[in-house]
């Protein structure tokens, strides 16, 4: 069954990659209708997250964001399918990096960089940057049960020079590269929902009490490498622009949780400006604090 699922997935993504961009978005429009109106994929979760994040917005405003999100969500799914097989020339037309000079500056100074980003726009395009910079891209991923999927996806991400690293090995790998003087570009998606046992810090994020991973801060302080935020903006269907924002140049001089707050606040502002491009279907607020206890939040 796993083999059938994988080859179905492979054939589908390969066929998508053969289409012209406009043809891909025709399929996305059909997928949006089916996902939103027929399958109703995670609509309760999306509506619940939006309502709690923007209590000041009207039902009409929330519904507009919800529908715009599903349009982007289906675009993103097709774009990722395209990305798995497309060559560098095609991808360079879809995603541009506006200030790579900041990475070149740190490379010339013998410094690695720790990159924080969220599930915003289409983060998968960041694997393409490894062909345009000198640092070695360490792409952190969550291992999956189907190893055929995992091998294929990691091979796709690695074909431009990225080094896929399992989530549980991120800290150790960063320390090894740092110890050996190998300059790395460590990419960490920082808006995941931590497992219950990994919750050590809470903050206010989009009007809600939110547990936050401390991985970005811990690695940055341990290696004392600059921390940047990857701001990816969707400028049109199938078109993205990436800008790197400096958050901290000398992590060891920061106060506890300062780096964490910096990347959380940066992402929050980006989402508030254009909320439809964040992954609202994700169970970001799986846990909440009630009477000093951590409990699972119910979606009503």
N, C-alpha and C positions, 0 to 999 in steps of 0.2 A: 504493500500500500504506500509506503514511504517513497519507493522508487517511482511509482505511478504519479504521485503528487509532484515529485521533483521534476520529472520530464514534462509533465503538463505545464508546470510553471516555466520551465526553460523554453519550451516551444512558444508559449504565449509571449514571454518577454522578447524573444528573438523576433517574432513577427511584428511586435510593436516597434522595435528598433528599425524595421525596414520601411516604416511609414514616413511620409513627410510630416513635419511638425503640425501643420493644420489638420491633417488626417488623424493624428493622435488625439487632438482636442475634440474632434467630432466624437470619437469613442468615449472620451472623458465626459462629454455632455450626456451621452446615453447612460454611462455608469453613474453619473450624479443623480439622474432621475430614478434609476433602480435602487441606488443606495439610500436615497432620502425618502422616497415615497413608497417603495415596495418592500425592501428589506428593512428599512428604518434602522439602519446600523447605529447603535449606541445613541439614539436621539435623546433618550432620557438623560444619559450622562452629559451630553453636550449642553442641553438646556439647563440642567442643574448647575453645571460649572459656570456657565455664562451668567445665570441669575445671581449666583453668590459672588461672582467677581465684579459685576457691575450693577449693584443695587440701585444706583441712581438712574439707570436707563429704563425707558418704557418697554412694554411688551413688543411693540412694533420695532423698536431699535434692536432689541435682542434677537428677534426673528430674522431681521435683515442680516445680522452678523452670523447667525446660525446657518442660513442658506448660503451665504458667501463662503463660510468655512467648508461646507460640503463640496462646493465648486472647487475650492483650492485643494481639498483633500483628494478628490478624484484626479485632478491635474497632477498632484504630487505622486500618486501611485503610478500613473502612466509615465511620468518623467523618470521615476526610479527604474521602471522597466526598461526604458530607453537607455538610461545611463549604464545599465549593466553590459550593454553590447556596443554602444557608440564609441567612435574614436575621438582622439583629442581635438581634432579640428571641429567636429560637430559640437562637442561639449563647450569649446571656447566661445561659441556663438550664443550659448545658453547661460553661461555664468562667467562674469568678469570680476576680477579682484582689483579694487581701486587704489590700494596703498600698500603694495607688496614691499615698498621701500622700507617700511618699518621692520619687516622681517629681515631684509638684507642688512639693515643697520645692526641689529642684534647679532646676526651671524658673523659680521665682520668684527664685532666686539667679543666673539667667542662665547655668546650666550644662547642658551636654549630658550624656548618660550612655552608657557602653559596657557592653553586656550580654553576659555569657558564659552559655552553656547547653549541654546535651548532648542526645544523641538519647534523651531520657528522657520517659516518659509520652507526650504527643502535642504535640510542639513546634509543630506547624502552627497550633495555636490562638493562638499569640502574635501572629499577623498581625491578629487580631481586636482587640488592645489599642489599636490606633491610633485607634479610635473613642472611647476613653475617656481619652485623655491629650492634653496640649498639645504635647509634643515631636513632631517628624516622625520616624516610624519608617522607618529604613533597613533593609530586609530583604535580606540577602545570599543570592544563589542561584547554583547551578552551572548554566550554560547547557547545554541538551540539543540533540541533533541535530534532533529533530522540532520545528520552530519553531511549529507549531500548538499543540502541548502547552505549550510555553514561554509563548506569548502568553496562552493560556487560564488557566494557573496563575497567572501574574503579574497578570493582570486580576482574578482572584478575590482574590488577596492584597491588591491595591491598592484594592478597592472601599470599604474602610473608612478609607482615607487613607494606607496604607503606600506607600513608594517602593521598588520592587524594584531592586536594584543587582547587576550581575554580579560574581561573586567577584573577578575580576581588577581590578575598579574600586573595590573596597571602601576601600582606603587613600586613594586619590586623592579619592574622593567625601567621605570623612570630613574630610579636610584642607580641601576646598573649603567645606563647610558651616561648619567651624570658623572659617575665615578670613573668611567672610561674616557671621559672627555668627548663623547660623541654628541653632537648638537642635535637636539630633538625638538619637534613641534608636537606637543602632547595635547590631543584634542579630547575634551571631556564634556559630554552632555550633562549639564548640571541641574536640570529640572526634573529628573526622575523622582519617583516616589520611593523613599527608602523603605526597606523591609523593617518590620517592627523592631527587631533586635539592633538595627543600624541607626535608629533615631537618637541623635545626641544633641540636636539643636533645632529650635523652632524660631520662626520669624513671621512677620506679617507680609503676605504676598497676595496681591490682588484682593485685598480686603478680607483675607482669611488667614487663620492660624495655620502655618504650614511647616512641616518638617523638611529640612534641607540637608543634602549630602555635604560633607566637609572635605571631600576628596581634592577639589581644586586647591583649597587653602593648605591642606596638609602637605601635598606634593610640592607646592610652590615654596612654602617655608622651609621644607627639608632640603630642597635643592637650591633655594634662593634665586630662582629664575623669574624673569618678568611675567606678569599675568596680563593677558589681553582678552577682550571679549570679541567674539565673532558676530558682527551685526550683518545679517543677510537680509536684504530687502527684495521683495518681488516687485519688479517694475512693469512686468507684463506677463501674459501667459507664456511660460517657457523661458522667461528672461529674469535673471537674478544678478544683483550686484552685492559684493561682499566688501565690508570695511572692517578693519581691525582697530579697536578702541583700547588704548592703554589704560589699564585699571591700577596697576601697581608695578613700580620699577624695582623695588627692593623689599620683598616680602618679609624678610626677617626683622624689619623695622616696624611692622604693623602690629596693631593690637589684636587680641583674640577675636575672631569672627569678623574682622574688618574686611578681609578679602571676600568672604562669603557674602556679606551685605553688599559689597560693591557690585558683584556680578548679579545678585538677585535684583537689586534696584535697577540695574541697567536693562535686564531682560523685562522687568515689569514695565518700564517706560516704553520700550519698543512695542510690547503687547498692547498697552493702552492706546498708543498712536494708531495701530492697525491690527485690531484683535483677530480678524478673520484668518490670519496666517499662522496662528498658534495651534497646537494639536489639542483641541478641546475634547476629543474623544478619549484622551488619556485619563486614567483615574489618578490624577495628581493629588487629590485630597482624599486618599483612601483611608487615612487615619486622622483622628482629631483627639484633642485633650478634653476629658470630662472629669472634673473633681480629681485632678492630678493623675489621672489614669489615661493610658492611650487605648482608644477603642476604634473599631472600624466604623466609618461613616456610612450611613444608609442613604441611598438616593431616593428622594420622595418625588 
